[in-house]
Amino acid sequence: MCGISGIFNFNGAPVDKAQVSEMNRIILHRGPDGNGVYVEGNVGIGSTRLAIIDLREISNMPLYDTDNRYVIVFNGEIYNYIEVGNELKKKGYKFHTDSDTEVIINAYKEWGEDCLHKLNGMWAFAIWDKQEKTLFCARDRFGIKPLYFYKDDTKLIFGSEIKQILSCGVDKSVNDSIIYDYLVFNFIDHTENTFYKNITKVQAGHKFTIKNNEFKLSRWYNLPNTGFMQDTLNLYKDFYDLLYDSVRIHLRSDVEVGSCLSGGLDSSAIVCIMHDILHNEGKSEIQKTFTACYDDPLIDERPYVEEVIRQTNSTKYYLFPDVNGFLSDIDKMTYHQDEPYTGATVFAQWSVFKKIHETGIKVVLDGQGSDEILLGYFSFFPFHLKRNLLNPFKFISEFVNGVKTSNLGYNKFLQNLIYFNTGSVRYRHVLKNSGAFVQNEFASSHNRWDVFNEMIAASGLEANRLSNLWNISIPSLLRYEDRNSGAFSVEARIPFLDYRLVEFIFTIPLDKLIQKGWTKSVLRKSLKGKIPEDIRMRKGKLAFSVPQKKWLTEIPGYLEDTFNNDFRSGKYIDRERILGIIKSGNFNDKILYRAFALEKWMKVFDLH
């Protein structure tokens, strides 16, 4: 975990080093171990460093190649840096550090922009070529590490966080279309557009170059279109071997690595595999795990977590997010998130990383990404059933099994089947819900049906999975993960998004991923005997839950003050209606939270 900063002046004006230094200062939380700036005429790049691999100062950034032609700033980790480094050494390259940063800069020297395909990891980096006067920036395949930019006719400003760009005095006008998508559809991070009209997100698998003063943004990665595998005889072994190896290389670090543990299938798999790796490599380390807990047994995961702790002999750290901590940290968390977010689950994750920081751990593994690529969400199930409409026996069998494994009951299950498969029904539903608090004039001035229809991807299972990967789920989860971990100088690593594993998963026939009512069937079968059985075959797994409605019900005065004092979001939110909802005590907590988070964001960043 680090942070990068950069300015390129198209008009040839010299970059103010103090301005790049200020951009660095704003993100010192991301990298308190090193801080550096390089300025050459009309270009300036900077970096803050969280030292993880090769802790020596010689590995601080900006880092130069041996010929002093290239300069790099880099945020992330390259997990196969050892293998790529060895390949480069065979070609005659010399290394002065043991860092993955130097591997990137030499890979760029050898393969140019094609070096991206050699790398396995998470990254956003910028390389300045002094000789060709070329700036090259790239983001990793699935967008685990962030990169944003502002561009006009005279300059380009880029950074790991939006607040860095705002510090350069750019126009802070908000993006009404994105606010509409957020308030009405509950969509965020679903396009290249941000909540700021003039700030753009470099999307996953994209890169940009500036050469001869010409800016070019393009996509460098997409999933290979190889089709589904024909031979599934060794499917479960091959899958497990890839997951095992992903966890193995994600453990490469010169500092201690811990794990987030929710008690669900994904995080439990990572913790158990990590334990097996340490044992198989003869290492005596006892890993540390971190879990958010609650007094409410309906959302508390400790019974499942305890099973994992017993199997792995891990050291457990329990923390208890509550409404008082939420009120204490809400402004700071809003600041670090940069943009609105969809619910108080973000605070639970914030609290986990706060605890991790307090224990001195700098790196953790987390289970994000599995639900989206392995079809873990229940919302995938209706699309799975739709695929079997022409096979009545299989349709009925999967329907009955789905009712059992989801714990929803027949009526609710059938309602969900219709809802998720029918875009027009979903559209009317979200419009009706948002009508409870969105300003009528604002709502009537937008027609975003095309965006909604594209994002929900109701046409089929594979289209819906791809939308979850690239648009409506993983991008927002990764943003939360990055900002919450970065706020506490912690690096979060995501083994399920190792590109080798993701590409393999997308070759698995869809009917192997959901089977006999079970979502994530391949993961469950591959983990037989590897994790506690109660977790492997757990029904109705909770999402990363918090008692959001209970918390909001306990703070009506605070909510009313938020909308009464220095009200900022009046263009979007009908204050009288939202106050009426709060006073009634009978509200949809998801809708109320979105209005609350928008108003908080506008206050924290002084927006109008």
C-alpha positions, 0 to 999 in steps of 0.5 A, spaced: 500 500 500 502 506 497 500 512 494 502 516 487 501 523 485 502 526 478 502 533 474 503 534 467 503 541 464 501 540 456 502 548 456 510 547 458 509 550 464 514 548 470 510 543 475 511 546 482 514 541 486 510 544 492 504 542 489 506 535 488 509 535 495 502 537 498 498 531 494 503 527 497 502 530 504 494 528 503 495 521 502 501 520 508 496 515 511 497 510 505 504 510 506 508 513 512 514 509 511 517 514 505 515 520 501 518 522 495 517 527 489 521 528 482 520 534 478 523 535 471 520 541 467 513 540 465 512 533 469 512 531 476 511 525 480 510 523 487 509 517 492 508 515 499 510 508 501 508 503 506 514 498 506 512 491 505 517 488 500 525 490 501 524 495 507 530 499 506 530 506 504 534 504 497 527 501 495 523 508 496 520 512 491 521 515 486 525 509 484 530 510 478 533 504 473 540 503 472 541 508 466 537 513 470 532 514 464 526 511 467 523 514 473 517 510 477 512 511 482 508 505 484 502 503 489 500 496 490 504 489 490 507 485 484 506 478 487 510 474 481 516 479 482 521 474 484 519 470 477 519 476 473 525 478 476 529 472 475 527 472 467 530 479 467 536 477 470 537 472 465 537 477 460 542 481 463 538 486 467 542 488 474 538 490 480 540 494 486 534 492 490 530 486 492 523 490 491 518 489 486 518 496 484 525 495 480 522 489 477 516 493 474 521 498 471 526 493 468 520 489 465 518 496 462 525 497 459 524 490 456 517 489 454 515 496 454 507 497 455 506 489 454 510 488 461 503 489 464 501 482 461 507 479 465 505 482 472 501 478 477 498 483 482 495 489 484 497 496 481 497 503 479 503 506 477 506 512 473 513 511 469 516 517 466 521 516 460 526 522 460 529 520 454 522 520 450 519 525 454 513 520 455 509 518 461 506 511 462 500 510 467 496 503 468 492 500 473 491 493 474 486 488 471 481 488 476 482 495 479 484 493 486 488 499 486 485 506 484 487 511 479 484 518 478 485 524 473 483 531 472 484 533 465 483 540 461 487 543 455 493 545 459 494 540 464 493 533 467 493 531 474 492 524 477 493 521 484 491 515 488 485 519 491 480 524 489 482 529 495 489 529 492 486 532 485 482 537 489 488 540 493 490 542 486 484 547 486 480 544 480 473 545 479 469 541 485 462 541 481 458 535 482 456 530 477 448 530 477 447 523 473 452 519 478 448 522 484 441 520 481 444 513 479 446 513 487 440 515 490 435 512 485 439 505 483 444 504 489 449 504 483 456 507 485 463 506 481 459 503 475 462 507 470 469 511 469 465 517 471 465 519 479 461 524 483 465 530 481 463 532 474 471 533 472 474 528 475 475 521 472 476 514 474 481 510 470 477 503 470 480 496 471 485 494 466 486 501 463 492 505 461 494 512 459 500 515 455 502 522 454 507 522 448 508 528 444 503 532 448 498 527 446 493 524 451 491 516 450 487 512 454 485 505 452 483 498 455 489 493 455 486 487 459 479 484 458 478 476 460 480 472 454 474 469 450 476 462 450 469 459 452 468 453 457 472 447 458 470 441 455 474 436 460 472 437 467 474 431 470 480 434 474 476 441 475 476 441 483 483 439 484 485 444 479 481 449 482 484 448 489 491 448 486 490 455 483 487 458 489 492 455 494 498 458 489 494 464 489 494 465 497 501 462 497 504 468 493 499 473 496 503 471 502 510 474 499 512 479 504 517 482 509 512 484 514 507 479 518 501 478 514 494 477 517 487 475 515 480 478 515 475 473 517 468 473 517 466 466 518 463 465 511 466 461 506 471 465 502 475 468 508 475 461 512 478 458 505 483 463 505 485 463 513 485 455 512 489 455 506 494 460 509 495 455 515 496 449 511 501 453 507 505 455 513 505 448 516 507 445 509 513 450 508 515 448 515 514 455 518 511 456 525 508 463 525 501 463 528 497 467 523 492 473 526 485 474 524 480 480 525 473 479 526 467 484 526 462 481 532 455 483 534 451 482 540 445 480 535 446 473 534 442 474 527 448 477 524 454 475 529 459 470 526 463 468 532 460 461 532 463 460 525 469 464 526 471 459 532 471 453 528 476 456 523 480 458 529 480 451 532 482 448 526 488 453 524 490 455 532 490 462 529 490 468 534 483 471 534 482 479 534 474 480 535 472 487 535 465 490 536 463 496 532 457 500 535 453 506 534 457 510 538 464 509 534 460 510 528 458 517 530 465 518 532 468 516 526 463 518 521 466 524 518 473 521 518 470 515 514 467 520 509 473 524 508 477 517 507 472 514 502 472 520 497 465 519 495 458 517 498 458 509 499 451 505 500 451 503 507 454 502 514 457 495 512 463 500 510 464 502 517 464 495 520 470 494 515 473 501 517 473 498 524 476 492 522 482 495 519 482 500 525 483 494 529 489 491 525 493 497 525 492 497 532 495 491 533 501 493 528 499 488 522 501 492 515 498 486 511 492 482 511 488 477 506 481 478 504 476 474 501 473 479 496 471 478 489 469 470 490 461 472 490 462 475 484 466 471 479 463 464 483 456 466 483 455 466 490 450 472 491 443 469 491 441 474 485 445 470 480 440 464 482 434 467 478 438 467 472 441 460 473 433 458 473 432 462 467 437 458 463 433 451 465 426 453 463 426 448 457 428 443 461 422 442 466 425 437 470 432 440 472 428 447 473 423 444 478 429 440 481 433 447 482 428 451 484 426 446 490 433 445 492 434 453 491 428 454 496 432 449 501 439 452 501 437 460 501 432 459 507 427 464 503 421 460 503 417 458 496 413 465 496 419 469 497 424 465 492 418 466 487 418 473 488 425 474 487 425 469 481 421 474 478 424 480 480 431 479 478 429 476 471 425 482 469 428 489 468 422 493 468 419 490 475 426 492 478 426 499 475 419 501 477 421 498 484 427 503 485 423 509 482 418 508 487 422 507 493 426 513 491 420 517 490 420 517 498 425 522 499 428 524 492 426 531 489 421 531 484 424 536 480 431 532 480 428 526 479 423 528 473 429 531 469 433 524 469 431 518 465 437 513 466 433 507 464 438 505 459 444 505 464 440 501 469 438 496 464 445 495 462 448 495 469 443 490 472 444 485 465 437 482 466 439 478 459 442 472 462 447 469 467 453 470 464 452 478 462 450 479 470 456 476 472 460 480 468 456 486 470 458 484 477 465 484 475 466 490 471 461 495 474 456 494 479 459 490 485 467 489 485 469 496 483 465 499 489 467 493 494 475 494 492 474 502 493 471 501 500 477 496 501 482 500 499 480 507 502 478 503 509 485 499 509 489 505 506 486 510 512 490 506 517 496 504 513 494 497 512 495 493 505 489 489 503 490 483 498 485 479 494 487 472 493 480 471 489 482 476 484 489 473 482 488 473 474 490 466 473 484 464 478 479 469 475 480 466 468 480 459 470 473 460 473 470 464 467 472 457 463 468 453 468 461 451 465 455 455 469 452 449 471 458 447 475 458 453 479 451 453 481 448 446 482 443 442 486 441 449 489 448 451 492 451 457 489 459 457 489 459 449 488 466 449 485 469 452 491 465 448 496 467 441 493 474 443 492 474 445 499 472 438 502 476 436 508 480 443 507 475 447 512 470 446 517 464 442 514 459 447 517 462 453 513 463 449 507 455 447 507 453 453 510 446 455 508 443 462 507 450 466 509 449 473 511 452 478 507 458 483 511 452 485 516 451 490 521 445 492 525 444 498 520 436 500 521 437 499 529 443 504 529 439 509 525 433 508 529 437 510 535 440 516 533 434 520 530 436 527 533 443 526 530 440 525 523 435 530 524 441 535 525 444 533 519 439 535 515 437 541 518 444 544 519 447 547 513 443 543 509 447 542 502 443 536 498 437 540 497 437 540 490 437 532 490 433 530 497 426 533 499 428 535 506 421 535 509 420 528 507 426 525 509 425 529 516 418 526 516 421 519 515 426 520 520 420 522 525 416 516 523 421 511 525 418 507 520 423 507 514 427 503 509 434 504 512 438 503 505 434 509 502 435 513 508 442 511 509 444 513 502 441 520 503 444 521 509 451 519 506 450 524 500 449 530 505 455 528 510 459 527 503 457 534 501 458 537 508 465 534 509 468 536 502 464 543 502 460 542 496 454 545 494 
